[in-house]
Amino acid sequence: MNLDLLKKGSILDIANVVRALYHRSRIKELPILERKLYDSALKLLIDEISFSLEKTKDDVEELVFSKLKINAK
């Protein structure tokens, strides 16, 4: 299901994949294929946001993880 969402290419779908896999990884370690999917989706999300907001990838990565951590509580 996550792979199908990622293939759609919508930024919201990509964000949903990142969020879902991030929260699952906090519960237990992701299998290798899901970890690769998470890494790919996260990179794509950061690249898209970085490009659209004209911010550095490091700044966007900090922003993404801060939002993920807030929602995890």
PQR file of N, CA, C, O and H, with PARSE charges and radii, in Angstrom:
ATOM      1  N   MET A   1       0.829  -1.190   0.000 -0.4000 1.5000
ATOM      2  CA  MET A   1       0.000   0.000   0.000 -0.0000 2.0000
ATOM      3  C   MET A   1       0.880   1.263   0.000  0.5500 1.7000
ATOM      4  O   MET A   1       0.616   2.206  -0.746 -0.5500 1.4000
ATOM      5  N   ASN A   2       1.919   1.274   0.835 -0.4000 1.5000
ATOM      6  CA  ASN A   2       2.803   2.438   0.885 -0.0000 2.0000
ATOM      7  C   ASN A   2       3.509   2.653  -0.440  0.5500 1.7000
ATOM      8  O   ASN A   2       3.712   3.792  -0.861 -0.5500 1.4000
ATOM      9  H   ASN A   2       2.133   0.508   1.441  0.4000 1.0000
ATOM     10  N   LEU A   3       3.882   1.575  -1.094 -0.4000 1.5000
ATOM     11  CA  LEU A   3       4.552   1.678  -2.387 -0.0000 2.0000
ATOM     12  C   LEU A   3       3.614   2.286  -3.427  0.5500 1.7000
ATOM     13  O   LEU A   3       4.039   3.095  -4.252 -0.5500 1.4000
ATOM     14  H   LEU A   3       3.717   0.650  -0.752  0.4000 1.0000
ATOM     15  N   ASP A   4       2.344   1.900  -3.390 -0.4000 1.5000
ATOM     16  CA  ASP A   4       1.361   2.472  -4.314 -0.0000 2.0000
ATOM     17  C   ASP A   4       1.201   3.971  -4.082  0.5500 1.7000
ATOM     18  O   ASP A   4       1.117   4.744  -5.036 -0.5500 1.4000
ATOM     19  H   ASP A   4       1.999   1.243  -2.720  0.4000 1.0000
ATOM     20  N   LEU A   5       1.159   4.378  -2.822 -0.4000 1.5000
ATOM     21  CA  LEU A   5       1.049   5.808  -2.510 -0.0000 2.0000
ATOM     22  C   LEU A   5       2.274   6.567  -3.009  0.5500 1.7000
ATOM     23  O   LEU A   5       2.158   7.673  -3.535 -0.5500 1.4000
ATOM     24  H   LEU A   5       1.228   3.750  -2.047  0.4000 1.0000
ATOM     25  N   LEU A   6       3.436   5.970  -2.840 -0.4000 1.5000
ATOM     26  CA  LEU A   6       4.676   6.612  -3.276 -0.0000 2.0000
ATOM     27  C   LEU A   6       4.710   6.761  -4.796  0.5500 1.7000
ATOM     28  O   LEU A   6       5.203   7.761  -5.318 -0.5500 1.4000
ATOM     29  H   LEU A   6       3.531   5.071  -2.412  0.4000 1.0000
ATOM     30  N   LYS A   7       4.188   5.771  -5.492 -0.4000 1.5000
ATOM     31  CA  LYS A   7       4.184   5.808  -6.956 -0.0000 2.0000
ATOM     32  C   LYS A   7       3.270   6.896  -7.506  0.5500 1.7000
ATOM     33  O   LYS A   7       3.494   7.398  -8.607 -0.5500 1.4000
ATOM     34  H   LYS A   7       3.787   4.959  -5.068  0.4000 1.0000
ATOM     35  N   LYS A   8       2.240   7.264  -6.742 -0.4000 1.5000
ATOM     36  CA  LYS A   8       1.333   8.327  -7.191 -0.0000 2.0000
ATOM     37  C   LYS A   8       2.075   9.646  -7.352  0.5500 1.7000
ATOM     38  O   LYS A   8       1.773  10.432  -8.251 -0.5500 1.4000
ATOM     39  H   LYS A   8       2.058   6.856  -5.847  0.4000 1.0000
ATOM     40  N   GLY A   9       3.045   9.884  -6.480 -0.4000 1.5000
ATOM     41  CA  GLY A   9       3.872  11.073  -6.606 -0.0000 2.0000
ATOM     42  C   GLY A   9       3.323  12.320  -5.943  0.5500 1.7000
ATOM     43  O   GLY A   9       3.975  13.364  -5.974 -0.5500 1.4000
ATOM     44  H   GLY A   9       3.290   9.246  -5.750  0.4000 1.0000
ATOM     45  N   SER A  10       2.161  12.244  -5.353 -0.4000 1.5000
ATOM     46  CA  SER A  10       1.604  13.398  -4.656 -0.0000 2.0000
ATOM     47  C   SER A  10       2.412  13.656  -3.392  0.5500 1.7000
ATOM     48  O   SER A  10       2.754  12.719  -2.670 -0.5500 1.4000
ATOM     49  H   SER A  10       1.631  11.396  -5.329  0.4000 1.0000
ATOM     50  N   ILE A  11       2.713  14.906  -3.125 -0.4000 1.5000
ATOM     51  CA  ILE A  11       3.493  15.255  -1.943 -0.0000 2.0000
ATOM     52  C   ILE A  11       2.771  14.832  -0.666  0.5500 1.7000
ATOM     53  O   ILE A  11       3.416  14.451   0.311 -0.5500 1.4000
ATOM     54  H   ILE A  11       2.435  15.667  -3.712  0.4000 1.0000
ATOM     55  N   LEU A  12       1.453  14.894  -0.664 -0.4000 1.5000
ATOM     56  CA  LEU A  12       0.694  14.466   0.505 -0.0000 2.0000
ATOM     57  C   LEU A  12       0.794  12.962   0.706  0.5500 1.7000
ATOM     58  O   LEU A  12       0.903  12.488   1.837 -0.5500 1.4000
ATOM     59  H   LEU A  12       0.929  15.204  -1.458  0.4000 1.0000
ATOM     60  N   ASP A  13       0.759  12.212  -0.388 -0.4000 1.5000
ATOM     61  CA  ASP A  13       0.905  10.764  -0.294 -0.0000 2.0000
ATOM     62  C   ASP A  13       2.298  10.391   0.208  0.5500 1.7000
ATOM     63  O   ASP A  13       2.450   9.485   1.027 -0.5500 1.4000
ATOM     64  H   ASP A  13       0.671  12.597  -1.307  0.4000 1.0000
ATOM     65  N   ILE A  14       3.299  11.088  -0.285 -0.4000 1.5000
ATOM     66  CA  ILE A  14       4.677  10.840   0.155 -0.0000 2.0000
ATOM     67  C   ILE A  14       4.804  11.149   1.643  0.5500 1.7000
ATOM     68  O   ILE A  14       5.424  10.388   2.387 -0.5500 1.4000
ATOM     69  H   ILE A  14       3.176  11.825  -0.950  0.4000 1.0000
ATOM     70  N   ALA A  15       4.226  12.251   2.074 -0.4000 1.5000
ATOM     71  CA  ALA A  15       4.268  12.623   3.488 -0.0000 2.0000
ATOM     72  C   ALA A  15       3.556  11.582   4.350  0.5500 1.7000
ATOM     73  O   ALA A  15       4.014  11.272   5.450 -0.5500 1.4000
ATOM     74  H   ALA A  15       3.723  12.869   1.470  0.4000 1.0000
ATOM     75  N   ASN A  16       2.451  11.045   3.865 -0.4000 1.5000
ATOM     76  CA  ASN A  16       1.736  10.008   4.607 -0.0000 2.0000
ATOM     77  C   ASN A  16       2.564   8.740   4.747  0.5500 1.7000
ATOM     78  O   ASN A  16       2.547   8.100   5.798 -0.5500 1.4000
ATOM     79  H   ASN A  16       2.079  11.297   2.972  0.4000 1.0000
ATOM     80  N   VAL A  17       3.286   8.374   3.696 -0.4000 1.5000
ATOM     81  CA  VAL A  17       4.155   7.201   3.746 -0.0000 2.0000
ATOM     82  C   VAL A  17       5.260   7.431   4.776  0.5500 1.7000
ATOM     83  O   VAL A  17       5.538   6.558   5.598 -0.5500 1.4000
ATOM     84  H   VAL A  17       3.299   8.894   2.842  0.4000 1.0000
ATOM     85  N   VAL A  18       5.883   8.595   4.730 -0.4000 1.5000
ATOM     86  CA  VAL A  18       6.950   8.914   5.686 -0.0000 2.0000
ATOM     87  C   VAL A  18       6.408   8.864   7.106  0.5500 1.7000
ATOM     88  O   VAL A  18       7.026   8.267   7.987 -0.5500 1.4000
ATOM     89  H   VAL A  18       5.658   9.304   4.062  0.4000 1.0000
ATOM     90  N   ARG A  19       5.276   9.476   7.329 -0.4000 1.5000
ATOM     91  CA  ARG A  19       4.692   9.517   8.674 -0.0000 2.0000
ATOM     92  C   ARG A  19       4.366   8.115   9.181  0.5500 1.7000
ATOM     93  O   ARG A  19       4.692   7.773  10.318 -0.5500 1.4000
ATOM     94  H   ARG A  19       4.774   9.961   6.613  0.4000 1.0000
ATOM     95  N   ALA A  20       3.730   7.313   8.350 -0.4000 1.5000
ATOM     96  CA  ALA A  20       3.338   5.959   8.764 -0.0000 2.0000
ATOM     97  C   ALA A  20       4.561   5.101   9.084  0.5500 1.7000
ATOM     98  O   ALA A  20       4.597   4.415  10.106 -0.5500 1.4000
ATOM     99  H   ALA A  20       3.465   7.591   7.427  0.4000 1.0000
ATOM    100  N   LEU A  21       5.557   5.144   8.206 -0.4000 1.5000
ATOM    101  CA  LEU A  21       6.740   4.316   8.434 -0.0000 2.0000
ATOM    102  C   LEU A  21       7.591   4.837   9.589  0.5500 1.7000
ATOM    103  O   LEU A  21       8.223   4.056  10.301 -0.5500 1.4000
ATOM    104  H   LEU A  21       5.528   5.701   7.376  0.4000 1.0000
ATOM    105  N   TYR A  22       7.607   6.144   9.772 -0.4000 1.5000
ATOM    106  CA  TYR A  22       8.330   6.710  10.914 -0.0000 2.0000
ATOM    107  C   TYR A  22       7.728   6.202  12.221  0.5500 1.7000
ATOM    108  O   TYR A  22       8.452   5.759  13.113 -0.5500 1.4000
ATOM    109  H   TYR A  22       7.093   6.778   9.194  0.4000 1.0000
ATOM    110  N   HIS A  23       6.411   6.268  12.331 -0.4000 1.5000
ATOM    111  CA  HIS A  23       5.748   5.839  13.559 -0.0000 2.0000
ATOM    112  C   HIS A  23       5.917   4.336  13.789  0.5500 1.7000
ATOM    113  O   HIS A  23       6.083   3.895  14.926 -0.5500 1.4000
ATOM    114  H   HIS A  23       5.823   6.629  11.607  0.4000 1.0000
ATOM    115  N   ARG A  24       5.875   3.551  12.710 -0.4000 1.5000
ATOM    116  CA  ARG A  24       6.100   2.107  12.852 -0.0000 2.0000
ATOM    117  C   ARG A  24       7.524   1.821  13.279  0.5500 1.7000
ATOM    118  O   ARG A  24       7.764   0.891  14.048 -0.5500 1.4000
ATOM    119  H   ARG A  24       5.740   3.910  11.786  0.4000 1.0000
ATOM    120  N   SER A  25       8.485   2.615  12.788 -0.4000 1.5000
ATOM    121  CA  SER A  25       9.887   2.380  13.147 -0.0000 2.0000
ATOM    122  C   SER A  25      10.150   2.713  14.610  0.5500 1.7000
ATOM    123  O   SER A  25      11.106   2.205  15.196 -0.5500 1.4000
ATOM    124  H   SER A  25       8.290   3.371  12.163  0.4000 1.0000
ATOM    125  N   ARG A  26       9.323   3.549  15.200 -0.4000 1.5000
ATOM    126  CA  ARG A  26       9.478   3.890  16.614 -0.0000 2.0000
ATOM    127  C   ARG A  26       8.988   2.745  17.500  0.5500 1.7000
ATOM    128  O   ARG A  26       9.410   2.620  18.650 -0.5500 1.4000
ATOM    129  H   ARG A  26       8.546   3.961  14.724  0.4000 1.0000
ATOM    130  N   ILE A  27       8.101   1.916  16.962 -0.4000 1.5000
ATOM    131  CA  ILE A  27       7.575   0.778  17.723 -0.0000 2.0000
ATOM    132  C   ILE A  27       8.543  -0.403  17.640  0.5500 1.7000
ATOM    133  O   ILE A  27       8.911  -1.000  18.652 -0.5500 1.4000
ATOM    134  H   ILE A  27       7.759   2.018  16.028  0.4000 1.0000
ATOM    135  N   LYS A  28       8.946  -0.723  16.407 -0.4000 1.5000
ATOM    136  CA  LYS A  28       9.929  -1.786  16.212 -0.0000 2.0000
ATOM    137  C   LYS A  28      10.686  -1.520  14.920  0.5500 1.7000
ATOM    138  O   LYS A  28      10.237  -0.757  14.064 -0.5500 1.4000
ATOM    139  H   LYS A  28       8.647  -0.239  15.585  0.4000 1.0000
ATOM    140  N   GLU A  29      11.839  -2.160  14.794 -0.4000 1.5000
ATOM    141  CA  GLU A  29      12.684  -1.933  13.629 -0.0000 2.0000
ATOM    142  C   GLU A  29      11.971  -2.389  12.356  0.5500 1.7000
ATOM    143  O   GLU A  29      11.343  -3.447  12.319 -0.5500 1.4000
ATOM    144  H   GLU A  29      12.204  -2.779  15.489  0.4000 1.0000
ATOM    145  N   LEU A  30      12.085  -1.563  11.315 -0.4000 1.5000
ATOM    146  CA  LEU A  30      11.450  -1.884  10.040 -0.0000 2.0000
ATOM    147  C   LEU A  30      12.235  -2.967   9.309  0.5500 1.7000
ATOM    148  O   LEU A  30      13.462  -3.015   9.394 -0.5500 1.4000
ATOM    149  H   LEU A  30      12.595  -0.703  11.345  0.4000 1.0000
ATOM    150  N   PRO A  31      11.518  -3.845   8.583 -0.5600 1.5000
ATOM    151  CA  PRO A  31      12.215  -4.792   7.713  0.2800 2.0000
ATOM    152  C   PRO A  31      13.014  -4.027   6.645  0.5500 1.7000
ATOM    153  O   PRO A  31      12.747  -2.853   6.389 -0.5500 1.4000
ATOM    154  N   ILE A  32      13.968  -4.679   6.043 -0.4000 1.5000
ATOM    155  CA  ILE A  32      14.884  -4.020   5.103 -0.0000 2.0000
ATOM    156  C   ILE A  32      14.143  -3.304   3.973  0.5500 1.7000
ATOM    157  O   ILE A  32      14.454  -2.153   3.666 -0.5500 1.4000
ATOM    158  H   ILE A  32      14.186  -5.633   6.251  0.4000 1.0000
ATOM    159  N   LEU A  33      13.178  -3.963   3.359 -0.4000 1.5000
ATOM    160  CA  LEU A  33      12.467  -3.333   2.233 -0.0000 2.0000
ATOM    161  C   LEU A  33      11.667  -2.111   2.670  0.5500 1.7000
ATOM    162  O   LEU A  33      11.623  -1.109   1.957 -0.5500 1.4000
ATOM    163  H   LEU A  33      12.925  -4.897   3.609  0.4000 1.0000
ATOM    164  N   GLU A  34      11.041  -2.191   3.829 -0.4000 1.5000
ATOM    165  CA  GLU A  34      10.302  -1.033   4.324 -0.0000 2.0000
ATOM    166  C   GLU A  34      11.247   0.090   4.720  0.5500 1.7000
ATOM    167  O   GLU A  34      10.918   1.266   4.560 -0.5500 1.4000
ATOM    168  H   GLU A  34      11.077  -3.005   4.408  0.4000 1.0000
ATOM    169  N   ARG A  35      12.416  -0.262   5.232 -0.4000 1.5000
ATOM    170  CA  ARG A  35      13.411   0.762   5.587 -0.0000 2.0000
ATOM    171  C   ARG A  35      13.891   1.492   4.333  0.5500 1.7000
ATOM    172  O   ARG A  35      14.061   2.711   4.343 -0.5500 1.4000
ATOM    173  H   ARG A  35      12.684  -1.217   5.362  0.4000 1.0000
ATOM    174  N   LYS A  36      14.108   0.738   3.258 -0.4000 1.5000
ATOM    175  CA  LYS A  36      14.511   1.350   1.991 -0.0000 2.0000
ATOM    176  C   LYS A  36      13.399   2.247   1.458  0.5500 1.7000
ATOM    177  O   LYS A  36      13.667   3.334   0.947 -0.5500 1.4000
ATOM    178  H   LYS A  36      13.970  -0.252   3.250  0.4000 1.0000
ATOM    179  N   LEU A  37      12.162   1.799   1.576 -0.4000 1.5000
ATOM    180  CA  LEU A  37      11.019   2.602   1.145 -0.0000 2.0000
ATOM    181  C   LEU A  37      10.930   3.884   1.973  0.5500 1.7000
ATOM    182  O   LEU A  37      10.710   4.964   1.426 -0.5500 1.4000
ATOM    183  H   LEU A  37      11.944   0.916   1.991  0.4000 1.0000
ATOM    184  N   TYR A  38      11.100   3.765   3.275 -0.4000 1.5000
ATOM    185  CA  TYR A  38      11.083   4.932   4.163 -0.0000 2.0000
ATOM    186  C   TYR A  38      12.187   5.922   3.786  0.5500 1.7000
ATOM    187  O   TYR A  38      11.940   7.123   3.672 -0.5500 1.4000
ATOM    188  H   TYR A  38      11.280   2.887   3.720  0.4000 1.0000
ATOM    189  N   ASP A  39      13.402   5.410   3.595 -0.4000 1.5000
ATOM    190  CA  ASP A  39      14.522   6.274   3.231 -0.0000 2.0000
ATOM    191  C   ASP A  39      14.274   6.995   1.906  0.5500 1.7000
ATOM    192  O   ASP A  39      14.566   8.185   1.780 -0.5500 1.4000
ATOM    193  H   ASP A  39      13.602   4.434   3.688  0.4000 1.0000
ATOM    194  N   SER A  40      13.739   6.277   0.924 -0.4000 1.5000
ATOM    195  CA  SER A  40      13.443   6.878  -0.386 -0.0000 2.0000
ATOM    196  C   SER A  40      12.357   7.934  -0.278  0.5500 1.7000
ATOM    197  O   SER A  40      12.470   9.017  -0.851 -0.5500 1.4000
ATOM    198  H   SER A  40      13.502   5.311   1.026  0.4000 1.0000
ATOM    199  N   ALA A  41      11.309   7.612   0.458 -0.4000 1.5000
ATOM    200  CA  ALA A  41      10.200   8.552   0.617 -0.0000 2.0000
ATOM    201  C   ALA A  41      10.655   9.799   1.375  0.5500 1.7000
ATOM    202  O   ALA A  41      10.278  10.917   1.023 -0.5500 1.4000
ATOM    203  H   ALA A  41      11.216   6.732   0.923  0.4000 1.0000
ATOM    204  N   LEU A  42      11.459   9.604   2.408 -0.4000 1.5000
ATOM    205  CA  LEU A  42      11.959  10.735   3.188 -0.0000 2.0000
ATOM    206  C   LEU A  42      12.836  11.640   2.334  0.5500 1.7000
ATOM    207  O   LEU A  42      12.705  12.863   2.389 -0.5500 1.4000
ATOM    208  H   LEU A  42      11.765   8.696   2.694  0.4000 1.0000
ATOM    209  N   LYS A  43      13.720  11.053   1.554 -0.4000 1.5000
ATOM    210  CA  LYS A  43      14.586  11.842   0.679 -0.0000 2.0000
ATOM    211  C   LYS A  43      13.754  12.622  -0.337  0.5500 1.7000
ATOM    212  O   LYS A  43      14.002  13.805  -0.572 -0.5500 1.4000
ATOM    213  H   LYS A  43      13.826  10.060   1.510  0.4000 1.0000
ATOM    214  N   LEU A  44      12.777  11.962  -0.930 -0.4000 1.5000
ATOM    215  CA  LEU A  44      11.907  12.614  -1.907 -0.0000 2.0000
ATOM    216  C   LEU A  44      11.127  13.757  -1.264  0.5500 1.7000
ATOM    217  O   LEU A  44      11.009  14.835  -1.848 -0.5500 1.4000
ATOM    218  H   LEU A  44      12.576  11.001  -0.739  0.4000 1.0000
ATOM    219  N   LEU A  45      10.600  13.528  -0.075 -0.4000 1.5000
ATOM    220  CA  LEU A  45       9.852  14.568   0.638 -0.0000 2.0000
ATOM    221  C   LEU A  45      10.741  15.771   0.933  0.5500 1.7000
ATOM    222  O   LEU A  45      10.347  16.914   0.699 -0.5500 1.4000
ATOM    223  H   LEU A  45      10.696  12.653   0.399  0.4000 1.0000
ATOM    224  N   ILE A  46      11.927  15.513   1.440 -0.4000 1.5000
ATOM    225  CA  ILE A  46      12.848  16.604   1.762 -0.0000 2.0000
ATOM    226  C   ILE A  46      13.254  17.359   0.503  0.5500 1.7000
ATOM    227  O   ILE A  46      13.316  18.589   0.513 -0.5500 1.4000
ATOM    228  H   ILE A  46      12.247  14.585   1.629  0.4000 1.0000
ATOM    229  N   ASP A  47      13.528  16.642  -0.571 -0.4000 1.5000
ATOM    230  CA  ASP A  47      13.892  17.303  -1.832 -0.0000 2.0000
ATOM    231  C   ASP A  47      12.769  18.191  -2.347  0.5500 1.7000
ATOM    232  O   ASP A  47      13.012  19.326  -2.758 -0.5500 1.4000
ATOM    233  H   ASP A  47      13.477  15.643  -0.578  0.4000 1.0000
ATOM    234  N   GLU A  48      11.556  17.686  -2.325 -0.4000 1.5000
ATOM    235  CA  GLU A  48      10.406  18.455  -2.829 -0.0000 2.0000
ATOM    236  C   GLU A  48      10.148  19.704  -2.000  0.5500 1.7000
ATOM    237  O   GLU A  48       9.933  20.786  -2.545 -0.5500 1.4000
ATOM    238  H   GLU A  48      11.359  16.765  -1.991  0.4000 1.0000
ATOM    239  N   ILE A  49      10.170  19.552  -0.695 -0.4000 1.5000
ATOM    240  CA  ILE A  49       9.918  20.702   0.179 -0.0000 2.0000
ATOM    241  C   ILE A  49      11.055  21.715   0.063  0.5500 1.7000
ATOM    242  O   ILE A  49      10.821  22.923   0.016 -0.5500 1.4000
ATOM    243  H   ILE A  49      10.345  18.673  -0.251  0.4000 1.0000
ATOM    244  N   SER A  50      12.272  21.216   0.019 -0.4000 1.5000
ATOM    245  CA  SER A  50      13.434  22.088  -0.108 -0.0000 2.0000
ATOM    246  C   SER A  50      13.355  22.922  -1.378  0.5500 1.7000
ATOM    247  O   SER A  50      13.617  24.124  -1.361 -0.5500 1.4000
ATOM    248  H   SER A  50      12.462  20.235   0.058  0.4000 1.0000
ATOM    249  N   PHE A  51      12.997  22.278  -2.468 -0.4000 1.5000
ATOM    250  CA  PHE A  51      12.887  22.987  -3.747 -0.0000 2.0000
ATOM    251  C   PHE A  51      11.763  24.016  -3.717  0.5500 1.7000
ATOM    252  O   PHE A  51      11.944  25.152  -4.156 -0.5500 1.4000
ATOM    253  H   PHE A  51      12.784  21.301  -2.482  0.4000 1.0000
ATOM    254  N   SER A  52      10.613  23.620  -3.204 -0.4000 1.5000
ATOM    255  CA  SER A  52       9.462  24.522  -3.253 -0.0000 2.0000
ATOM    256  C   SER A  52       9.590  25.698  -2.287  0.5500 1.7000
ATOM    257  O   SER A  52       9.101  26.790  -2.578 -0.5500 1.4000
ATOM    258  H   SER A  52      10.466  22.697  -2.847  0.4000 1.0000
ATOM    259  N   LEU A  53      10.241  25.490  -1.144 -0.4000 1.5000
ATOM    260  CA  LEU A  53      10.398  26.579  -0.173 -0.0000 2.0000
ATOM    261  C   LEU A  53      11.722  27.314  -0.309  0.5500 1.7000
ATOM    262  O   LEU A  53      11.973  28.294   0.393 -0.5500 1.4000
ATOM    263  H   LEU A  53      10.638  24.603  -0.908  0.4000 1.0000
ATOM    264  N   GLU A  54      12.568  26.833  -1.219 -0.4000 1.5000
ATOM    265  CA  GLU A  54      13.891  27.411  -1.435 -0.0000 2.0000
ATOM    266  C   GLU A  54      14.688  27.471  -0.138  0.5500 1.7000
ATOM    267  O   GLU A  54      15.280  28.496   0.199 -0.5500 1.4000
ATOM    268  H   GLU A  54      12.364  26.038  -1.789  0.4000 1.0000
ATOM    269  N   LYS A  55      14.690  26.346   0.586 -0.4000 1.5000
ATOM    270  CA  LYS A  55      15.452  26.211   1.822 -0.0000 2.0000
ATOM    271  C   LYS A  55      16.449  25.080   1.649  0.5500 1.7000
ATOM    272  O   LYS A  55      16.321  24.254   0.746 -0.5500 1.4000
ATOM    273  H   LYS A  55      14.209  25.513   0.312  0.4000 1.0000
ATOM    274  N   THR A  56      17.440  25.055   2.525 -0.4000 1.5000
ATOM    275  CA  THR A  56      18.423  23.988   2.443 -0.0000 2.0000
ATOM    276  C   THR A  56      17.793  22.664   2.875  0.5500 1.7000
ATOM    277  O   THR A  56      16.818  22.634   3.625 -0.5500 1.4000
ATOM    278  H   THR A  56      17.544  25.726   3.258  0.4000 1.0000
ATOM    279  N   LYS A  57      18.369  21.588   2.387 -0.4000 1.5000
ATOM    280  CA  LYS A  57      17.856  20.264   2.739 -0.0000 2.0000
ATOM    281  C   LYS A  57      18.011  19.997   4.229  0.5500 1.7000
ATOM    282  O   LYS A  57      17.170  19.333   4.834 -0.5500 1.4000
ATOM    283  H   LYS A  57      19.162  21.613   1.777  0.4000 1.0000
ATOM    284  N   ASP A  58      19.082  20.510   4.822 -0.4000 1.5000
ATOM    285  CA  ASP A  58      19.281  20.330   6.265 -0.0000 2.0000
ATOM    286  C   ASP A  58      18.186  21.020   7.075  0.5500 1.7000
ATOM    287  O   ASP A  58      17.686  20.467   8.054 -0.5500 1.4000
ATOM    288  H   ASP A  58      19.766  21.049   4.331  0.4000 1.0000
ATOM    289  N   ASP A  59      17.819  22.234   6.657 -0.4000 1.5000
ATOM    290  CA  ASP A  59      16.745  22.965   7.346 -0.0000 2.0000
ATOM    291  C   ASP A  59      15.419  22.219   7.225  0.5500 1.7000
ATOM    292  O   ASP A  59      14.666  22.103   8.192 -0.5500 1.4000
ATOM    293  H   ASP A  59      18.226  22.683   5.861  0.4000 1.0000
ATOM    294  N   VAL A  60      15.153  21.723   6.038 -0.4000 1.5000
ATOM    295  CA  VAL A  60      13.897  21.006   5.802 -0.0000 2.0000
ATOM    296  C   VAL A  60      13.883  19.691   6.576  0.5500 1.7000
ATOM    297  O   VAL A  60      12.851  19.301   7.121 -0.5500 1.4000
ATOM    298  H   VAL A  60      15.765  21.817   5.253  0.4000 1.0000
ATOM    299  N   GLU A  61      15.023  19.010   6.625 -0.4000 1.5000
ATOM    300  CA  GLU A  61      15.094  17.747   7.375 -0.0000 2.0000
ATOM    301  C   GLU A  61      14.798  17.986   8.848  0.5500 1.7000
ATOM    302  O   GLU A  61      14.068  17.213   9.469 -0.5500 1.4000
ATOM    303  H   GLU A  61      15.861  19.327   6.182  0.4000 1.0000
ATOM    304  N   GLU A  62      15.357  19.044   9.407 -0.4000 1.5000
ATOM    305  CA  GLU A  62      15.073  19.403  10.806 -0.0000 2.0000
ATOM    306  C   GLU A  62      13.584  19.676  11.003  0.5500 1.7000
ATOM    307  O   GLU A  62      12.991  19.234  11.987 -0.5500 1.4000
ATOM    308  H   GLU A  62      15.950  19.672   8.903  0.4000 1.0000
ATOM    309  N   LEU A  63      12.991  20.396  10.074 -0.4000 1.5000
ATOM    310  CA  LEU A  63      11.570  20.713  10.147 -0.0000 2.0000
ATOM    311  C   LEU A  63      10.714  19.450  10.096  0.5500 1.7000
ATOM    312  O   LEU A  63       9.789  19.288  10.891 -0.5500 1.4000
ATOM    313  H   LEU A  63      13.473  20.755   9.274  0.4000 1.0000
ATOM    314  N   VAL A  64      11.024  18.566   9.167 -0.4000 1.5000
ATOM    315  CA  VAL A  64      10.253  17.332   9.009 -0.0000 2.0000
ATOM    316  C   VAL A  64      10.336  16.496  10.282  0.5500 1.7000
ATOM    317  O   VAL A  64       9.313  16.034  10.788 -0.5500 1.4000
ATOM    318  H   VAL A  64      11.776  18.698   8.521  0.4000 1.0000
ATOM    319  N   PHE A  65      11.549  16.299  10.803 -0.4000 1.5000
ATOM    320  CA  PHE A  65      11.693  15.479  12.000 -0.0000 2.0000
ATOM    321  C   PHE A  65      11.072  16.129  13.227  0.5500 1.7000
ATOM    322  O   PHE A  65      10.563  15.430  14.103 -0.5500 1.4000
ATOM    323  H   PHE A  65      12.379  16.674  10.392  0.4000 1.0000
ATOM    324  N   SER A  66      11.104  17.447  13.303 -0.4000 1.5000
ATOM    325  CA  SER A  66      10.454  18.107  14.440 -0.0000 2.0000
ATOM    326  C   SER A  66       8.952  17.881  14.399  0.5500 1.7000
ATOM    327  O   SER A  66       8.325  17.673  15.438 -0.5500 1.4000
ATOM    328  H   SER A  66      11.517  18.015  12.591  0.4000 1.0000
ATOM    329  N   LYS A  67       8.371  17.920  13.209 -0.4000 1.5000
ATOM    330  CA  LYS A  67       6.932  17.673  13.075 -0.0000 2.0000
ATOM    331  C   LYS A  67       6.589  16.215  13.359  0.5500 1.7000
ATOM    332  O   LYS A  67       5.570  15.929  13.987 -0.5500 1.4000
ATOM    333  H   LYS A  67       8.880  18.089  12.365  0.4000 1.0000
ATOM    334  N   LEU A  68       7.429  15.296  12.902 -0.4000 1.5000
ATOM    335  CA  LEU A  68       7.182  13.882  13.166 -0.0000 2.0000
ATOM    336  C   LEU A  68       7.258  13.578  14.657  0.5500 1.7000
ATOM    337  O   LEU A  68       6.451  12.810  15.180 -0.5500 1.4000
ATOM    338  H   LEU A  68       8.257  15.528  12.392  0.4000 1.0000
ATOM    339  N   LYS A  69       8.223  14.180  15.335 -0.4000 1.5000
ATOM    340  CA  LYS A  69       8.380  13.925  16.767 -0.0000 2.0000
ATOM    341  C   LYS A  69       7.235  14.519  17.562  0.5500 1.7000
ATOM    342  O   LYS A  69       6.788  13.924  18.543 -0.5500 1.4000
ATOM    343  H   LYS A  69       8.878  14.804  14.910  0.4000 1.0000
ATOM    344  N   ILE A  70       6.758  15.679  17.155 -0.4000 1.5000
ATOM    345  CA  ILE A  70       5.605  16.293  17.851 -0.0000 2.0000
ATOM    346  C   ILE A  70       4.377  15.403  17.723  0.5500 1.7000
ATOM    347  O   ILE A  70       3.647  15.206  18.695 -0.5500 1.4000
ATOM    348  H   ILE A  70       7.121  16.161  16.359  0.4000 1.0000
ATOM    349  N   ASN A  71       4.147  14.866  16.531 -0.4000 1.5000
ATOM    350  CA  ASN A  71       2.982  14.019  16.304 -0.0000 2.0000
ATOM    351  C   ASN A  71       3.118  12.648  16.926  0.5500 1.7000
ATOM    352  O   ASN A  71       2.119  11.945  17.079 -0.5500 1.4000
ATOM    353  H   ASN A  71       4.740  15.026  15.742  0.4000 1.0000
ATOM    354  N   ALA A  72       4.329  12.244  17.292 -0.4000 1.5000
ATOM    355  CA  ALA A  72       4.553  10.925  17.883 -0.0000 2.0000
ATOM    356  C   ALA A  72       4.197  10.922  19.368  0.5500 1.7000
ATOM    357  O   ALA A  72       3.999   9.857  19.953 -0.5500 1.4000
ATOM    358  H   ALA A  72       5.141  12.816  17.168  0.4000 1.0000
ATOM    359  N   LYS A  73       4.114  12.086  19.975 -0.4000 1.5000
ATOM    360  CA  LYS A  73       3.843  12.147  21.417 -0.0000 2.0000
ATOM    361  C   LYS A  73       2.405  11.971  21.747  0.5500 1.7000
ATOM    362  O   LYS A  73       2.032  12.000  22.920 -0.5500 1.4000
ATOM    363  H   LYS A  73       4.274  12.951  19.500  0.4000 1.0000
TER
END
